[in-house]
Amino acid sequence: MLQLIQNHRTGKLELVDVPVPNVSANNLLVKNYASLVSIGTELSIIELGRKSLLGKARARPDLVKRFLDKAKKEGFLKTFQEAMGRLDNPVPLGYSSAGIVVEVGRNIHKFAPGDRVACIGAGYASHAEYVAVPENLCCRIPENVSFEEASFGMLGIIAMHGIRCGNLTFGEKVAVIGLGLLGLLTIQILKAYGFMVMGFDIDESKVEMARKLGVDAVSSDAEVFENLVDKYTNGFGADAVIITAATKSDAPIHLAVEIARFRGRIVVVGVADIHPDRNELWHKELELIVSKAAGPGSLDPIYENKGIDYPLGYVRWTENRNLEEFLRLVSEKKVNLEQLITHRFQIEEAVQVYENMMSNRGGPYVGVVLKYSAEKEITEERFKKIRETLESSSVTLGVIGAGLFGKALLIPALSKLSDVRFHTLSTSSGINAYHVAKKYGFENVTTDYKEILNNKEINSVFILTPHRLHAKMVIECLQAGKHTFVEKPLCINEEELKEITGVYSSLANDEKSLPFLMVGYNRRFSPHTYKLKSFLSNRKDPLMIIYRVNAGFVPPEHWVHSEEEGGGRIIGEICHFIDLMIYLTDSLPMQVYAERVSGNNKTIVNDDNVSIVIKFKDGSVGNIFYSASGDKAFSRERVEVYSEGKTLIIEDFKNSYFWLGGRTKKFKTLNQEIGYKEELSHFINVIKGNEKPKITYDEIYYSTLATFKINESLSKGTVIHL
C-alpha cells in the first residue's frame, strides 16, 4: 500500500509502498477513501524535520538536556547513537481520514467490516491507503455525509474542544483570531450553536471566505477589527476570544487581550506565542486557557489504545463524543465543508503537493483533501520483497518487532556481525518495517509475523516485541524449530512460564534438534562482568552482592506498569539483575524476600521502590536495592561483590574497581559497555557451532520464576521459597 512519511533526521518526504498494517485486538483496519491535510500542524512538523541537527536542538532544548544527562552516565558515543536512532525514524503524516472498515480486532464490538467510519489520531488516521485505528478514535459516518466531509473529523473536533474550553453560555459574543481551516470551522460551529461571531485574519481571501460562511463581523485590519468588536459588544468587549492562528508572532495574544471584556476568556487553540504582558491580563482579570487537542482522552493510552471510555456522567465530551457531535452538525448542514475544500489530489501526488505548499506555489490552500482509489483491494500486501535474495548463510534471521530499543541498539549491532543473512523483518507497522528493513538490509518485510514462522529458510528468530507477546511467540518459535532470542522478560506470569517449560521439555528429548533459546540478559556478557568474575575463580566462600539501581521515575500510566502489557518493573527489569547474580555465583536462587516503600509521594508507583534479598543454593546472598525516587543525573547501576577479602565494584558498566590484597585495580571503558554486542555475538556463534551456550534453560527459568516470587513476597510479606 502507499503511505506518506517523513524521515525526522533528514526531513525527506517519501511516498513509500509498504505492507498493510497488522490489526491488533483493539484496532480496526480501514481502507481510506479520503484524508485531510492539516496545513498548520503538518507543515510545522515538516519544517522541524528539515532543520539541521543544531536547529532541532535549538527547537527542543528539553531533549538536549536529557541527552546531556544521559551522556554523562552512559558515554557520549552510545547516547549519540541512540539519539540518531530515534531521529532516523519514519513519521507518518496526517491525522484525519475516512474510509470503510475491512477487518476488526477480536475486542472490537461497535464496528464490523463494511462500516463507513471517520478516523482521527496522529500515527493512526494517516495519509495511507490502509490505516489501523483504535476503536475510540473512530465513528460511523452518517449516510448523507461524504468521505471527503468525514475526513475533516480531527480538525472539526479540535475546533469544537477549543470552543468548549471557552465555557460559553447562551447569548455570549465570541471573537476568532486566525481564519485558516481551524478558524473557519470554529466560526461555523459557533454559529451552529447560535453565538454572535467576529473574525480576524491578515489574509483578505480568508476574510472573504468567512463572510460567505456567515460570520457576523470580520476584518483583515487589526484596528478596524477592534472597532467592530467594540461596536458589536456595546463597548464591553468579547466574552471569549479563540485564537486559531498558526504563527510565531505574539500579535494575536496582544490583540486578544485588547478586545476581550473584563474577566473574559482567551482560548489558544492554534500555535501562537502566548506571552502576554502580565499587567494587561491583571488589569482585565482575564483567564488564559490552552486547549489540548480534541478533548478528554487525547493522548491518553488507556483511552485511545485500550479503548476504555470515560463514563459519560463524569466526562460528557470525550474526543469520540466530540467526533459524533461534529458529524451530526455536518449531517444537518449546519457546518458547510464543501466550501472549505480548495484542493483535491490523488495520494500519488502527495509529495509534490507538500512541496508546493512549503514553497507557497498553487495556493491559497485551505482545505486540502487527498483521495484514494476505490478499486484497489488488499492482496498479499502484508508481505513484501524489498531486495534480492542474498547468498545462503548458516544463520538466517527473522526479526519480529522493531521498537526504539530494537532499532537503536540491537538491530544495528546485529547488522555488524558477519555471516548472518537478514531474511525477513516483521512489525505491526508497515512503514516501520519498510524503513528498518531498507536501512539494515533485510530481504523481505511483513506485518504478519507468522510469515517468519512458516518460512523454512529462516532458522533463527529475534523477538523484540512488547512483553505481553513474548511467551506466545517463544512457544510458536520453538514449536517451529527456530533458534530463539527473546528480549527480557521471557514471559509475564507463572502460567506462561509453565507452558514454555512444558514445550521446551518436550523438545529436549532430542538434543540434536533442540532449538537454542536465549533471553536478552546482556549484563552477564559485559566486559566489566567478565573482568569481575575473573577475580572470583577458584573461590570457596559464598558471595555477598549488593546491586543498587537508580531506576528513574516512570509515570503510572506507562505500559510497563500494566500487568497485562509489561508485567511491572520487577518482572520487566529486575530479572536482569537476578540473572547477573546467578552468573556471578554460578548458583540458582532458592528463596526471596522483598519489601516495598509506599507513601503519597508522586514518585512512588506500584513497585518502583523495593528492597529484595535473594538466597542462593551455594549460600551466597544478593540484595537488590531498586528505586525510582532518586535523581536521574546520579549513577544508574552499581554492583558490589564481597568475598574472601576482595571487594569488586562495577559502576554503570563504564568503570570497575577491584580491591585485592590491599591493592586497587581499575578497568575503564570509553563508553558504557553493557554487553549488547557480546550477547548477540554469542547467540550467533552458538548457532554456527563455534561456541557452547553460556546460559542454560535452568538459569533462564529460575531468573524468571524469582521475579514472580518477589511479587508474591511483596503481597504476603514473607520469605518465599522457589
N, C-alpha and C positions, 0 to 999 in steps of 0.2 A: 504494500500500500504506500501511497505518497504522504509524506509529512514534512512540515516546515519546521526547521530547527535553527538555532544559533549556537555556535561554539563560544562559551563565555571567555575563553582565553584569547582567541584570535578575533572574535567579533564577526566571523564569517557566517553569512546566511546560506543555508542549503535547503533544497527540496530533495529529500532522500527517499529511496524505495526501501522500506523496512518491513519486517514481519508484522502481521496483525497482532495487537496486544493480547496477552492472555487474560482470561476472565477469572478473577478470584471469587470467593464465596459471596462477597458483599458488593460486587460490581455488575454493571450491565455493559454489554458490548453493543455499541451504537454505530450504525453506518451513517456518517454525516451527509446531509444534503446542503447545508449552509453553515458558515461560521462568520462571525463578525470581527472585524479588526478594531481593537481598542487603540485608537491612534495615539493618544497621550501616553498610556501605560506602556504599550509595546515599543513605541519609538524611543522612550526613555531607557528601556531595557537594552535595546539595540545600541544606543549611544554609549551606555556604560560598558557594554561588551567590547566596543570598538576603541575604548580608551587604552592607552599604554598601561603597562604594569604600574608605573608611577601614578598615572591618572586614576586607576582603580583604587590604589592605596589612598590617594587624597580624598576620593569619594567615600571610602569606607574606613575611617580611622579606627573604628571599634574593632574591625577584623585585624588591622595591623597590630594593635596592642595584644590581641590574643596570640597572633603569630610570634611576636617577640617573647612573650611569656613562655610559650611552648618551646621555642628555640633555645632558651636558656637552660631548660631541663633536658631536652632530648637531642640537642645539636642542631645547628643551622641547616646542614645539608638534608637531613632526614625530614625536618619540618618544612623546608622549601619544596622538597619532592612531593610531600603530602599536599601542600597548598596548590602546587601546579596540577596535581592530580584532580583536586576539587575544581579548579578553574577549567581544566580541559574536560568539560562536561557538556554534552548537548542539552540545550534548554528548549523544550517545546514552546512555540509561540502560540498565543491565543488562549482565551478562557471563556468563550461563549459560543455555543453551537446548537444545532438542531438536526435531528435525523430520526431514523427508525431503529428500534431495538431488534437485534438479530440473535442475541444469546443472553441468558441471565445466569448469575451465580446461584448456588444452592440456597443461600439465605435471603434471596430476593423474593418478595411476595406481592409487592404492589404493581409490578410490571411483568409483561410477557412479550415474547417475540412478536413483532408486528406493530407494537405500540409506537405512536409518534410522540417524541419527547424533546423538550428543551433541556440542554445540558449546560452546567456552569462549573467554574473552578479552574484555577491555574494548575497546569500539569494534568488536567483531565479533559476538559472541553476544548481541545487544541485544534489547530488548523491541520487536520489529518483526515484521511478517508474513513478511518475507523477509530473510535475512542472508547476506552474503558472508564466508566464513570460510576462512582458510588451512588447508592440509592437516594440519599438525602440531597444529592446535587442534580436531581432530575425531576421534571414534572411533565405530565401529559399535556399535549398541545390541544387546545380547543379546535373543533372541526373547522371553524371559519378563520383560523389563523394559519398563515403560510409558514413554511420552514424559514424563509428569509426573516419574517417578523419575529418568529420564536427565537432566532439566533441573537436577538437583542437582549436576551434574558439577563445576563450578568450586568450589563450596563444599566438596564432598567432597574434592577433591584439595588444597585449601588446608589442610584439616584433616589430611590424610594427610602432606603435606610437613612440617607442624608436628611431627607425631609422629616422622618420620624425623630431624628436627633434634635430637630428644632423645637420639639414639644409644642407644636402649634395647636391652637384652639380655633373654633368657628369664628369667622369674621376677621381674622388677623391678615395683615398685609406683608408680603414676602418679597425681598429683592434677591435676584440671582445674578451673580457676577461671574462671567465666563459662559459664552453661548456656543461652545462646541457641542459635540454629541451629548455629553453628560448634562450640560446645561439645558439643552433643548428638551431632553427627556424630563428633566426636573420641572421645567415650565409646564409641560403638558400634564404631568401627574398632579401638580399643584392646581392647575385649572380644573382637572377632572374632579378634584375634591372641593372645588368651589372657592378657592382663595384668589384674592387680587394679587397679581404678579407683575413685578417690574424687572426688566432685564438690562444688562450692560455687557458690551464686548467692544473691543477696539477694532474688530473686523466688521465693516459695514455689511458684507454679504451675509454674515451670521445674524446680524441685527435684522436684516430684511427677512431672513428665514423665520426668526422668532415672531415677527409681525404676522406672517402668514399662519403661524400656529396659534395665534390668539392671545399673545401677551398683552397686558393692559397698557403698559408704557415701556418704551425701550429707546436706548441711545448708544452711540459709539463715542460720544463726548462725555468725559467724566463730569465736567461742570454742569452740562445740560442734564445729565442723569441725576445729579444731586438735586437740582431744581425740580425735576419730575417727581422724585421721591418725596420732596418737601410738599409739593402740590397734592399728590395722591394720598398723603397721610395727614393732611391738615397741619403740617409743620411738626408733627410728633416724631417722625422717622419710622423706618420699617420695624415691625415686630421681630422679624428674623431676617438675617442675611445669609444666604447659602453661597459659598464660594466654590465654583466648579471649574475654575481656571486652572490651566497647567502652565506654570511659569516660575522662574527663579526670582522674579521681582517681588518686592514687598508692597507694591502699589495696591493690589486687591485687598489686602488686610487693612490698609490705611483708609481706603475708600469705604470698606465695610464699617469701620469704626465711625466714620463721618456720617453715614446715612442711617445707622441703627438708632432706635429710640432709647431713652433711658431705661436701663435694666432689660434691654433686648438681648437676643441670642445671635451669635455668629457661629455658623457651622462650616467647617472646612472639609469639603469632600474631595476636591481636586488636589493637585500638587502645587503648593504655593508657599512662599515664605510666610511664616506665622510668628513674626516677632514684632508685634505692635508696641507702641510706646505705652508703658505701664500707666502713666498719668492719664492718657486718653481713655484707657479701659476703666481706670478708677473713677474718672470724672462722671462717666455714664453708668458705672457699676455693671459693665457688660459681662456676659457669660460667653466664653470661648470654648467650643466643642470641636474635637477632631473625630469625624465619622470613620468607623472602621469597616471597610469593605461592604459586604452585603447584609450585615446584621448578625444577631446572635447565632453562633455555630460556625462563623467564618474562621478558618484556620484551626478549629478545634478537632484534633484527630479522632476523638471519641464520637463526635457528632458526624464529621464528614466521612471518615474512613470506616468506622464500625457501624454507622447507621443508627446510632442511639439518639432518638429525638428528645428534645426538651419538652416537658409537659406543657400543653397549651395554657393551662390555668396559671402557670408561673411565667412562661415566656410566650407571649401572644404572637410575636412576629419574628420567627426564625428566618434564615435566608431561604429555606424551602417554602415557607408560607408567604414570604415576600414575592417569591417567583410565581406562585399560584395567583397572587393578587395582581401582579403586573400583567400576566397573561389574560386575566379577566378584563382588565382595563383595555387591553389591545383587542380582545374579542368583542367588547361592547363599543369599539370605535371611539373610545374616549382618549386614546393615545394613538396618534397617526404616525406610523413608522415609514410608510411608503414615501412620504415627502422628505424623510431624513436620508434616504439611500441616494447617494450621489454617484456611486460607482459600483459596478458588479464585474467580477473577474472569475475565471476558472482557476482552480487550485494550481494548475500547471503554470500559471502566470505569476505566482505569488512572489517569487524572488524579485522579479523586475518591478512589480507593484510597490514593494517595500523600498527598493532603491529609488523609485520615482518620488515616493512620499518623503524620503530622507533628503532628497535633492530639491524638493518643492517644485517638481515637474508634474503637470497633468491635473493640478488641483483646481479650485479648493476642494479638499477632502473633508467630508463629514461622516456619513455612513458608508463604510466600505464593506461589501459582502463578498466572501469567497464561496464559490459554488462547486459542487461535486457531481460527477457523472452518476446518474440513477441506474445505468445499465451494468456498471462494473460490480461484480459479486465476488465474495471470498472464494478462492480456490484452495490452493495449498499454501497460503501466504503466511502460515505460522512457521515456515521453514524456508530459508533462502541460502543459496550458494553465493558467496561473495568473492571467492578466489579459487584458482585451480588447485587440484589435489597435490599436496606435497609428497615427497618420497616417503615411503613407509619407515616407521621408527619402532623401536622396542617399547616405547611409551607413547601411546596415542591417547590424548586427553580430551575429555568433555568437561566443561566447566558450567556449573549451574549456579547462577547468581553473580551479580557484579555491582554490588553497592559501593559506597565510598571507600570502605576499608579494602574490599577486594581489588578495586581498580586502582587505588592509590598505592597499595603495598604488595599484596600477594601476586596478582596477575603480572605486574611489571617484573617482580623477582622471578617468577616462573619463566617469563619470556627470555631471561638471560641464561637459562640452563640449556645445555647442548643436548642434541639427540632427543628432542621432545617435539612431537607433532601436535599442533593445536588444531584439533579436528572441528569441534562444534562448541559454540557458546550459547547458553540458554538463559534468558532473563524474561521477566514478565513484561518488560517494556521493550518494544521493537527498536526504538531509537537508541536506547542504551546498549542493547545487544549489537546493533549495527556499528555504533561508534567505537566501542571497546574492541570488537572483533576486527574491525578495519585497522585500528591502531596497532594491535598486537599480533596480527597475522593469523587469525582463525580462518579456517576454510569455509565454515558454514555458521549461520545464526538461526535461532529459533526462539519462539516464545512457549514452546511445548517441550518441557524437559524430558518427556518420555521418548522423544526422538533420540536422545543420547543413550537411554537405557536399551533401546531396541537396535541400536547400531552395533553390529558385530566387530567393526573395525576398532571401535573405542574400547580400550582395556582398562582405563583408569579415569576416575571421576573426582573432581573437586566440588564440594558442596559449600557454597558461600552465601547461603540464603538466610533469612530471618530464623531465629532459634526454633520457633514453633514447627518449622518444616524439617528440621534435622533428622529426627527419628524416622519419620516416614520415608525420607529419601535415602537414608543409610540402609534401611531394610531392603528397599527396592534395588539399590545398587548392589548389595551383597547377593541378593537372590538372582540378579542378572549376571553375577560372576565378575563384577568390576572391582578392581582395587579402588579403595575409597579413602579420600582425605576429607574430613569434615571440620569446619571451623568449630571452636568450642561454643557452647557445650555439646556433648554428644546427644543429649535429649533434655527435656524439662520436667519430667516426673518419673516416679519409680515404676509405673506401669509400662512406660515406653522402654525403660532400661531392661526390664524383664523380657519384653518382646524382642529387643535387639539381641540380648544374650541368648535367647532361645534360637533365633535364626543363626547366629554365629556358631553356636554349639553344634547345631545340626550340620553345618558345613564343615566343621572342624574334623569330622570323621575321615575326610580325605585331605590330608595336609598338602598334597601336591596341587590341588585345585582350590585351596582355601584363599580367598582374596585377602590382601593386606589391608587392614583397617587402621587408620591413624587419625587422632584428634589433634587440632592445631594448638598443642601445648608448646609454644615456641620457646618459653623461657628456659626449659631444660636443655635447649640446643645453643644457648647464648655462649659466646667465647668466655664471658665472665663466669658463667656457671661451670664450664669445663675447667677453667683455671682454679676456681674454688674447690671443686671436687678432687682435683689432683692432690690437694693437700690433705685429703681425708682417706687416701689409700692406706690399706692395712690397719685401719683403726679397729679398736676392740670395744671402746666405750660407746654408749648411745650419744646422740646429738641433742643439744638444746638449740632450737631455731626460733628466732623472732622475725616475723615478716610484717613490717609496717607499711600500710598502703594509705596514702593521702589521696583518696579516690576522686574527690571533687563532687560538687552537688549536681544531681540530675533531677529536673522537675518531676513532680509526682505523676504528671500526665504522660511522661515519656514511655514509649513502648517497652523499654527494658524492665519497668516495674510491673508490667501486666503479667499476671500468672499464665494467661493463655498465649501471649506473644513472646515475651522474653524470659519468663520464669523468675524474674527478680535478679538482683545483682549477686546474690550468693551463688545461685546456680550458674548465672551467665559469666561471672568473672572470678569468683573465689576458687572455682575449680582449677584455674591456672596455678594458684599459689599452693594448693594441696598437691598438685602434680609435681611441682618443683621440690616439695618436701619429700615426696615419695622417691624422686630421683636421687636426692642427696642422701637419704637414709638407706636406700636400697631395701625398703621395708614398706609394708602396706598398713594403712590406718586400721586400728581396732576399736577405738571409741572416740567420741567427740562430746564436747560440752561448750555451749555458747550462751553469751549474754548480750542483750541489745541495750542501747541507750535510747530512751524515749523521752519526749517532752513536747513543748509547744513551739519550739524554735522551728522556723520555716525551713532550715537546712536539714532537718531530720525527717527523712521519708522512708517508710517501710523499714527495710533492713540495711539502711545506709551506714549505720554506725554500730558495729558489732565487734566483740572480742571473742575469739574462738581458741579453745585448747584441744589439740589432737594428740592422742597417744598412739604410738606405732608399735608394731609387734616386736621390734627389736629393743623396745624400751625408750626409744627417742621420744621427745616431746616437742611439738611445734605450737607456737602461739601466733595467731593471725590477728593483727590489730587493724581493722578496716574502718576508715572514717571518711565521711563526706563533709565534715564540719570545718576542715582546715582551709588554709589559704592555698589557692591553686598555684601560686608562684613558688611555693615551697616544693622540695623534692617529693616526687610521687611515690617511689618504692624504695625500700631499704630492707635488705636481707642480712641478718646477723646469725652467725653459726658459732657455737661454743663447744669445744670438745678437746680433751686430752691436752690441756694447756695452750690451745690455739684459739684465736679469735679471728674470724673471717667475715668480711663485710663486702656486700655489693651495694652500691649507691646508684640507683636509676639505670643500671646496666651500662653505665658510662665510665664509672670509676670504681675500682675494687681495692681494698686494703686488707693485708694479711699480716697478723702479728704471730710470729713463730719464734719461740725460744728467746724472747726479748728483742728480736729484730722485726723491722717492718718492711714489707714488700708492697709495691704498688703495681697495679695493672690498669692502664687507661686506654680508652679508645677515643678517636676523634669525635665520633658521633655515638648516639645511643645504639648499642648492638644487642637487640633483644631476642635474636635468634630466628627471625623470619626466613632469611636466606638459607640458613643451615637446616631448618626443619624441612623446607621444600626440597632441598638437595638430597636429604636423607630419604624422603619418600620416593623420589625418582630413582635413586640408587638401589633401594630395596627391590623395586620392580624390575630393574635391569639385572638384578642378581649380583650387584657389586658390593652390597653391604647387607648385614643381618639386621633385623629390626631392633632398634634401641628402646622401643616401648612395647609393652605386652598388652594383651587384652585385659588381663587381670588388673594392671595398673590403671588402664582407662576405666574399667568397671568400678574400681574402688574410689578413684578420684571423683567420679560422678556420684556414686552412692553416698559418699561422705557429705556432699552438698545437700542432699535430701535429708540426711540425718542431722545436719546442722539446723535446718529449718525445724525439724522435729524437736530438737533440743530447745530451741527458742520458744517453741509452742508449749512444751511440757515443763521446762525449767529443770531438767535433769540430765545426767550423763546418758548418752545413747550409745549402745554397742552396735557395731556394724555386723 
